[in-house]
Every structure is written in structure tokens, then in C-alpha cells.
Amino acid sequence: MEARAKARAFSVWRRSLTRVSLPALPCRRMPLAMNPLPSALAAPAVAALNHLLEQEPWARGQLVPFAGA
């Protein structure tokens, strides 16, 4: 029984060592929406998006305020 008590005490002690609070580090990953496309994919992706938007009058109306920006 004494061996179990020692083992339990050691286990609790060991777990307490791993629960050291570290300061939070800022996230270094860029959000997916801001992640730039590789240049090889940018032109075809923009062309495909423009093709889809040209077919939708409501989309064109929504994007007018951003034209030329």
C-alpha cells in the first residue's frame, strides 16, 4: 500500500511540473482571408472570379462602391 501512495504522490508531483503557466504568445499565422495566393494562381483565380461576377447583376451593383480601389 505504501508503494501505491508513493507512486500517486510522484504522479501528482510530475503533473504539477507540466502545468507551468506560460505567457500567451501572439499567433504568427496570417488569417486565411489575408493569405496571399501564390502568383502562379492569382491571375487565373481573379479571372475566374471576375467571370462569375460579370454574370450576376446584383453582384456588380454591390461592388460598384469598391470599383477602382
C-alpha positions as CSV (number, residue, x, y, z in Angstrom):
1,M,0.0,0.0,0.0
2,E,2.9,2.4,0.8
3,A,4.2,1.8,-2.8
4,R,0.9,3.0,-4.3
5,A,0.9,6.1,-2.1
6,K,4.4,7.0,-3.2
7,A,3.6,6.3,-6.8
8,R,0.5,8.5,-6.6
9,A,2.5,11.3,-4.9
10,F,5.1,11.1,-7.6
11,S,2.5,11.2,-10.3
12,V,0.8,14.3,-8.8
13,W,4.2,16.0,-8.4
14,R,5.2,15.2,-12.0
15,R,1.9,16.5,-13.4
16,S,2.3,19.7,-11.4
17,L,5.6,20.3,-13.2
18,T,3.9,20.2,-16.6
19,R,1.2,22.8,-15.6
20,V,3.5,25.8,-15.6
21,S,1.7,28.7,-16.9
22,L,3.5,30.3,-19.8
23,P,2.7,33.8,-21.2
24,A,0.5,33.7,-24.2
25,L,2.3,34.1,-27.5
26,P,0.8,36.1,-30.3
27,C,-0.4,34.0,-33.3
28,R,2.1,34.2,-36.1
29,R,-0.2,32.7,-38.7
30,M,-1.9,35.0,-41.1
31,P,-5.6,34.6,-41.3
32,L,-6.7,32.6,-44.3
33,A,-8.6,35.5,-45.8
34,M,-5.4,37.6,-45.8
35,N,-3.1,34.9,-47.1
36,P,-1.9,36.0,-50.5
37,L,-2.2,33.5,-53.3
38,P,1.0,32.3,-55.0
39,S,1.5,34.5,-58.1
40,A,1.0,31.5,-60.3
41,L,-2.5,31.0,-59.0
42,A,-3.5,34.7,-58.6
43,A,-4.2,35.6,-62.2
44,P,-6.4,32.5,-63.0
45,A,-8.3,32.9,-59.7
46,V,-9.0,36.5,-60.3
47,A,-10.1,35.8,-63.9
48,A,-12.5,33.0,-62.8
49,L,-14.0,35.2,-60.0
50,N,-14.4,38.1,-62.5
51,H,-16.1,35.8,-65.0
52,L,-18.6,34.6,-62.3
53,L,-19.3,38.2,-61.1
54,E,-19.9,39.5,-64.6
55,Q,-22.8,37.1,-65.0
56,E,-24.6,38.4,-61.8
57,P,-26.1,41.9,-62.0
58,W,-26.7,42.0,-58.2
59,A,-23.0,41.3,-57.6
60,R,-22.0,44.1,-59.9
61,G,-24.3,46.5,-58.1
62,Q,-22.8,45.5,-54.7
63,L,-19.3,46.0,-55.9
64,V,-19.7,49.4,-57.6
65,P,-18.6,51.4,-54.4
66,F,-15.3,49.5,-54.5
67,A,-14.5,49.9,-58.2
68,G,-11.1,51.4,-58.8
69,A,-9.9,50.8,-55.2
